[in-house]
Amino acid sequence: MLADFSMNFVRFLVVALEALILARVLLSWTDPTGRGRLASFVTSMTEPILAPVRRLMPRTGMLDWSPFIVILVLGMILRAVTS
């Protein structure tokens, strides 16, 4: 029973992080300065995850690949947990 709860909790966290990162990408198109409350909340929740990945990756101009990389890694974690 505790193992089931733990697995469901990890799944929930991974899916929630993926949704927040996707929201951050969409908000960067609509509110790039992040002045709104929603944008600042999403930024504050995702920046601790995206910043280390961004530092490791080479600069690619205007395109930020860190959300894509993080979502791929989160997807791998989700597949490992569900199998």
mmCIF file of the C-alpha atoms, coordinates in Angstrom:
data_MODEL
# 
_entry.id   MODEL 
# 
loop_
_atom_site.group_PDB 
_atom_site.id 
_atom_site.type_symbol 
_atom_site.label_atom_id 
_atom_site.label_alt_id 
_atom_site.label_comp_id 
_atom_site.label_asym_id 
_atom_site.label_entity_id 
_atom_site.label_seq_id 
_atom_site.pdbx_PDB_ins_code 
_atom_site.Cartn_x 
_atom_site.Cartn_y 
_atom_site.Cartn_z 
_atom_site.occupancy 
_atom_site.B_iso_or_equiv 
_atom_site.pdbx_formal_charge 
_atom_site.auth_seq_id 
_atom_site.auth_comp_id 
_atom_site.auth_asym_id 
_atom_site.auth_atom_id 
_atom_site.pdbx_PDB_model_num 
ATOM 1  C CA . MET A 1 1  ? 0.000  0.000  0.000   1.00 0.00 ? 1  MET A CA 1 
ATOM 2  C CA . LEU A 1 2  ? 2.812  2.427  0.810   1.00 0.00 ? 2  LEU A CA 1 
ATOM 3  C CA . ALA A 1 3  ? 4.599  1.424  -2.390  1.00 0.00 ? 3  ALA A CA 1 
ATOM 4  C CA . ASP A 1 4  ? 1.472  2.192  -4.433  1.00 0.00 ? 4  ASP A CA 1 
ATOM 5  C CA . PHE A 1 5  ? 1.150  5.583  -2.769  1.00 0.00 ? 5  PHE A CA 1 
ATOM 6  C CA . SER A 1 6  ? 4.815  6.353  -3.430  1.00 0.00 ? 6  SER A CA 1 
ATOM 7  C CA . MET A 1 7  ? 4.551  5.380  -7.092  1.00 0.00 ? 7  MET A CA 1 
ATOM 8  C CA . ASN A 1 8  ? 1.399  7.449  -7.572  1.00 0.00 ? 8  ASN A CA 1 
ATOM 9  C CA . PHE A 1 9  ? 3.012  10.403 -5.822  1.00 0.00 ? 9  PHE A CA 1 
ATOM 10 C CA . VAL A 1 10 ? 6.084  10.240 -8.082  1.00 0.00 ? 10 VAL A CA 1 
ATOM 11 C CA . ARG A 1 11 ? 3.848  9.981  -11.149 1.00 0.00 ? 11 ARG A CA 1 
ATOM 12 C CA . PHE A 1 12 ? 1.861  12.998 -9.979  1.00 0.00 ? 12 PHE A CA 1 
ATOM 13 C CA . LEU A 1 13 ? 5.035  15.040 -9.413  1.00 0.00 ? 13 LEU A CA 1 
ATOM 14 C CA . VAL A 1 14 ? 6.445  14.171 -12.830 1.00 0.00 ? 14 VAL A CA 1 
ATOM 15 C CA . VAL A 1 15 ? 3.214  15.015 -14.642 1.00 0.00 ? 15 VAL A CA 1 
ATOM 16 C CA . ALA A 1 16 ? 2.832  18.255 -12.655 1.00 0.00 ? 16 ALA A CA 1 
ATOM 17 C CA . LEU A 1 17 ? 6.399  19.291 -13.513 1.00 0.00 ? 17 LEU A CA 1 
ATOM 18 C CA . GLU A 1 18 ? 5.822  18.514 -17.180 1.00 0.00 ? 18 GLU A CA 1 
ATOM 19 C CA . ALA A 1 19 ? 2.655  20.645 -17.133 1.00 0.00 ? 19 ALA A CA 1 
ATOM 20 C CA . LEU A 1 20 ? 4.458  23.528 -15.417 1.00 0.00 ? 20 LEU A CA 1 
ATOM 21 C CA . ILE A 1 21 ? 7.295  23.417 -17.940 1.00 0.00 ? 21 ILE A CA 1 
ATOM 22 C CA . LEU A 1 22 ? 4.846  23.343 -20.833 1.00 0.00 ? 22 LEU A CA 1 
ATOM 23 C CA . ALA A 1 23 ? 3.018  26.293 -19.253 1.00 0.00 ? 23 ALA A CA 1 
ATOM 24 C CA . ARG A 1 24 ? 6.329  28.133 -19.001 1.00 0.00 ? 24 ARG A CA 1 
ATOM 25 C CA . VAL A 1 25 ? 7.030  27.587 -22.688 1.00 0.00 ? 25 VAL A CA 1 
ATOM 26 C CA . LEU A 1 26 ? 3.559  28.814 -23.649 1.00 0.00 ? 26 LEU A CA 1 
ATOM 27 C CA . LEU A 1 27 ? 3.797  31.797 -21.317 1.00 0.00 ? 27 LEU A CA 1 
ATOM 28 C CA . SER A 1 28 ? 7.147  32.754 -22.816 1.00 0.00 ? 28 SER A CA 1 
ATOM 29 C CA . TRP A 1 29 ? 5.325  33.310 -26.104 1.00 0.00 ? 29 TRP A CA 1 
ATOM 30 C CA . THR A 1 30 ? 2.437  35.286 -24.622 1.00 0.00 ? 30 THR A CA 1 
ATOM 31 C CA . ASP A 1 31 ? 4.074  37.059 -21.654 1.00 0.00 ? 31 ASP A CA 1 
ATOM 32 C CA . PRO A 1 32 ? 7.849  37.003 -22.257 1.00 0.00 ? 32 PRO A CA 1 
ATOM 33 C CA . THR A 1 33 ? 8.594  39.506 -19.488 1.00 0.00 ? 33 THR A CA 1 
ATOM 34 C CA . GLY A 1 34 ? 6.730  37.422 -16.897 1.00 0.00 ? 34 GLY A CA 1 
ATOM 35 C CA . ARG A 1 35 ? 4.910  40.346 -15.311 1.00 0.00 ? 35 ARG A CA 1 
ATOM 36 C CA . GLY A 1 36 ? 1.707  38.478 -14.466 1.00 0.00 ? 36 GLY A CA 1 
ATOM 37 C CA . ARG A 1 37 ? 1.162  36.535 -11.266 1.00 0.00 ? 37 ARG A CA 1 
ATOM 38 C CA . LEU A 1 38 ? 0.706  33.259 -13.125 1.00 0.00 ? 38 LEU A CA 1 
ATOM 39 C CA . ALA A 1 39 ? 3.876  33.800 -15.147 1.00 0.00 ? 39 ALA A CA 1 
ATOM 40 C CA . SER A 1 40 ? 5.922  34.652 -12.067 1.00 0.00 ? 40 SER A CA 1 
ATOM 41 C CA . PHE A 1 41 ? 4.561  31.591 -10.223 1.00 0.00 ? 41 PHE A CA 1 
ATOM 42 C CA . VAL A 1 42 ? 5.361  29.254 -13.124 1.00 0.00 ? 42 VAL A CA 1 
ATOM 43 C CA . THR A 1 43 ? 8.816  30.801 -13.508 1.00 0.00 ? 43 THR A CA 1 
ATOM 44 C CA . SER A 1 44 ? 9.604  30.444 -9.821  1.00 0.00 ? 44 SER A CA 1 
ATOM 45 C CA . MET A 1 45 ? 8.520  26.785 -9.848  1.00 0.00 ? 45 MET A CA 1 
ATOM 46 C CA . THR A 1 46 ? 10.425 25.784 -12.994 1.00 0.00 ? 46 THR A CA 1 
ATOM 47 C CA . GLU A 1 47 ? 13.599 27.871 -12.852 1.00 0.00 ? 47 GLU A CA 1 
ATOM 48 C CA . PRO A 1 48 ? 15.350 25.659 -10.238 1.00 0.00 ? 48 PRO A CA 1 
ATOM 49 C CA . ILE A 1 49 ? 14.919 22.733 -12.648 1.00 0.00 ? 49 ILE A CA 1 
ATOM 50 C CA . LEU A 1 50 ? 15.663 24.509 -15.927 1.00 0.00 ? 50 LEU A CA 1 
ATOM 51 C CA . ALA A 1 51 ? 18.606 26.701 -14.844 1.00 0.00 ? 51 ALA A CA 1 
ATOM 52 C CA . PRO A 1 52 ? 21.140 23.877 -14.250 1.00 0.00 ? 52 PRO A CA 1 
ATOM 53 C CA . VAL A 1 53 ? 20.265 22.298 -17.597 1.00 0.00 ? 53 VAL A CA 1 
ATOM 54 C CA . ARG A 1 54 ? 20.546 25.679 -19.312 1.00 0.00 ? 54 ARG A CA 1 
ATOM 55 C CA . ARG A 1 55 ? 24.023 26.173 -17.812 1.00 0.00 ? 55 ARG A CA 1 
ATOM 56 C CA . LEU A 1 56 ? 25.223 22.800 -19.118 1.00 0.00 ? 56 LEU A CA 1 
ATOM 57 C CA . MET A 1 57 ? 24.003 23.324 -22.663 1.00 0.00 ? 57 MET A CA 1 
ATOM 58 C CA . PRO A 1 58 ? 25.790 25.416 -25.289 1.00 0.00 ? 58 PRO A CA 1 
ATOM 59 C CA . ARG A 1 59 ? 24.196 28.707 -26.311 1.00 0.00 ? 59 ARG A CA 1 
ATOM 60 C CA . THR A 1 60 ? 21.855 28.349 -29.291 1.00 0.00 ? 60 THR A CA 1 
ATOM 61 C CA . GLY A 1 61 ? 20.826 31.949 -29.792 1.00 0.00 ? 61 GLY A CA 1 
ATOM 62 C CA . MET A 1 62 ? 17.198 32.758 -29.116 1.00 0.00 ? 62 MET A CA 1 
ATOM 63 C CA . LEU A 1 63 ? 16.074 29.135 -28.797 1.00 0.00 ? 63 LEU A CA 1 
ATOM 64 C CA . ASP A 1 64 ? 16.147 27.594 -25.311 1.00 0.00 ? 64 ASP A CA 1 
ATOM 65 C CA . TRP A 1 65 ? 16.326 23.794 -25.458 1.00 0.00 ? 65 TRP A CA 1 
ATOM 66 C CA . SER A 1 66 ? 16.335 23.245 -21.692 1.00 0.00 ? 66 SER A CA 1 
ATOM 67 C CA . PRO A 1 67 ? 12.544 22.696 -21.379 1.00 0.00 ? 67 PRO A CA 1 
ATOM 68 C CA . PHE A 1 68 ? 12.704 20.068 -24.120 1.00 0.00 ? 68 PHE A CA 1 
ATOM 69 C CA . ILE A 1 69 ? 15.597 18.253 -22.422 1.00 0.00 ? 69 ILE A CA 1 
ATOM 70 C CA . VAL A 1 70 ? 13.917 18.351 -19.003 1.00 0.00 ? 70 VAL A CA 1 
ATOM 71 C CA . ILE A 1 71 ? 10.622 17.039 -20.413 1.00 0.00 ? 71 ILE A CA 1 
ATOM 72 C CA . LEU A 1 72 ? 12.511 14.192 -22.104 1.00 0.00 ? 72 LEU A CA 1 
ATOM 73 C CA . VAL A 1 73 ? 14.225 13.271 -18.831 1.00 0.00 ? 73 VAL A CA 1 
ATOM 74 C CA . LEU A 1 74 ? 10.945 13.504 -16.926 1.00 0.00 ? 74 LEU A CA 1 
ATOM 75 C CA . GLY A 1 75 ? 9.335  11.241 -19.526 1.00 0.00 ? 75 GLY A CA 1 
ATOM 76 C CA . MET A 1 76 ? 12.107 8.681  -19.024 1.00 0.00 ? 76 MET A CA 1 
ATOM 77 C CA . ILE A 1 77 ? 11.562 8.841  -15.257 1.00 0.00 ? 77 ILE A CA 1 
ATOM 78 C CA . LEU A 1 78 ? 7.832  8.383  -15.742 1.00 0.00 ? 78 LEU A CA 1 
ATOM 79 C CA . ARG A 1 79 ? 8.377  5.344  -17.953 1.00 0.00 ? 79 ARG A CA 1 
ATOM 80 C CA . ALA A 1 80 ? 10.799 3.847  -15.441 1.00 0.00 ? 80 ALA A CA 1 
ATOM 81 C CA . VAL A 1 81 ? 8.321  4.324  -12.612 1.00 0.00 ? 81 VAL A CA 1 
ATOM 82 C CA . THR A 1 82 ? 5.342  2.899  -14.500 1.00 0.00 ? 82 THR A CA 1 
ATOM 83 C CA . SER A 1 83 ? 7.093  -0.203 -15.779 1.00 0.00 ? 83 SER A CA 1 
# 
